[in-house]
């Protein structure tokens, strides 16, 4: 990953309380896993930003290196990598995601 891509990723992660790197956007997810993440965050009423990795090959590959996680979507809360669709589902089901979101929004 080049330094310009890393800097863009740093800014996206640090400047948004909750950001989802996904295929498509929050209004039109382009894969089922991305849609799962959007639906969960919508159920929680959490404000979040999305970055469509399909629109930018540098971001699409770069985010995988940035997080050291091979799949998309990827969710960051308060600058920290949380995980992908399966992890978000698990955190949602055990109540930890709501807690993480509430703490992030309160800070």
SULDASUL-V540654 format. One record per pair of residues at least 6 apart in sequence whose ideal C-beta (glycine too) atoms are under 7 Angstrom apart, sorted by the first residue. I is the first residue (numbers start at 1). GAP is how many residues later the second one is. D is the distance in Angstrom with one decimal. If there is no record, write none. Layout:
BEGIN
i=I gap=GAP d=D
i=I gap=GAP d=D
END
This chain:
BEGIN
i=1 gap=61 d=4.5
i=1 gap=64 d=4.8
i=1 gap=65 d=6.9
i=5 gap=53 d=4.7
i=5 gap=54 d=6.8
i=5 gap=57 d=4.2
i=6 gap=60 d=6.9
i=8 gap=51 d=6.9
i=9 gap=53 d=5.9
i=9 gap=54 d=6.3
i=9 gap=57 d=4.9
i=12 gap=7 d=5.7
i=12 gap=39 d=6.0
i=13 gap=6 d=6.3
i=13 gap=63 d=4.9
i=13 gap=66 d=5.5
i=14 gap=65 d=5.4
i=16 gap=33 d=4.4
i=17 gap=61 d=6.2
i=17 gap=87 d=5.2
i=17 gap=88 d=6.5
i=18 gap=23 d=6.9
i=18 gap=28 d=5.8
i=18 gap=29 d=6.9
i=18 gap=30 d=3.9
i=18 gap=59 d=5.3
i=18 gap=83 d=6.9
i=18 gap=86 d=6.4
i=19 gap=29 d=6.6
i=19 gap=30 d=4.8
i=19 gap=32 d=6.5
i=19 gap=57 d=5.0
i=20 gap=17 d=5.6
i=20 gap=28 d=5.9
i=20 gap=30 d=4.9
i=20 gap=53 d=5.5
i=20 gap=55 d=5.3
i=21 gap=30 d=4.9
i=21 gap=32 d=5.6
i=21 gap=42 d=4.7
i=21 gap=51 d=6.0
i=21 gap=52 d=6.2
i=21 gap=53 d=4.5
i=22 gap=7 d=6.4
i=22 gap=12 d=3.8
i=22 gap=15 d=6.5
i=22 gap=28 d=5.6
i=22 gap=30 d=6.9
i=22 gap=31 d=6.7
i=22 gap=50 d=6.3
i=22 gap=51 d=4.0
i=23 gap=6 d=6.9
i=23 gap=7 d=4.1
i=23 gap=8 d=4.5
i=23 gap=11 d=4.9
i=23 gap=30 d=6.2
i=23 gap=31 d=5.3
i=23 gap=49 d=6.2
i=24 gap=6 d=3.3
i=24 gap=10 d=5.8
i=24 gap=28 d=5.9
i=24 gap=30 d=6.8
i=25 gap=25 d=4.8
i=25 gap=27 d=5.2
i=26 gap=12 d=5.2
i=26 gap=24 d=4.7
i=29 gap=6 d=3.9
i=29 gap=9 d=5.3
i=30 gap=24 d=6.2
i=33 gap=40 d=5.8
i=33 gap=51 d=6.8
i=33 gap=52 d=3.9
i=34 gap=39 d=4.7
i=36 gap=49 d=4.7
i=36 gap=53 d=6.4
i=37 gap=36 d=4.9
i=37 gap=38 d=6.1
i=37 gap=48 d=5.6
i=37 gap=51 d=5.4
i=40 gap=48 d=5.6
i=40 gap=49 d=6.9
i=40 gap=52 d=4.9
i=41 gap=7 d=5.1
i=44 gap=53 d=6.9
i=44 gap=54 d=5.7
i=44 gap=57 d=5.5
i=46 gap=55 d=4.6
i=51 gap=8 d=6.4
i=53 gap=6 d=5.5
i=53 gap=7 d=3.9
i=53 gap=10 d=6.6
i=53 gap=19 d=5.6
i=63 gap=11 d=5.8
i=64 gap=6 d=5.8
i=67 gap=7 d=5.6
i=67 gap=14 d=4.7
i=69 gap=12 d=6.8
i=69 gap=15 d=6.7
i=71 gap=13 d=5.3
i=73 gap=11 d=5.8
i=73 gap=12 d=6.0
i=74 gap=7 d=6.7
i=74 gap=10 d=6.0
i=75 gap=7 d=4.6
i=75 gap=8 d=6.4
i=75 gap=13 d=5.8
i=76 gap=6 d=6.6
i=77 gap=23 d=5.6
i=77 gap=24 d=6.8
i=77 gap=27 d=4.9
i=78 gap=26 d=4.5
i=78 gap=29 d=6.6
i=82 gap=6 d=6.9
i=88 gap=9 d=6.4
i=91 gap=6 d=3.8
END
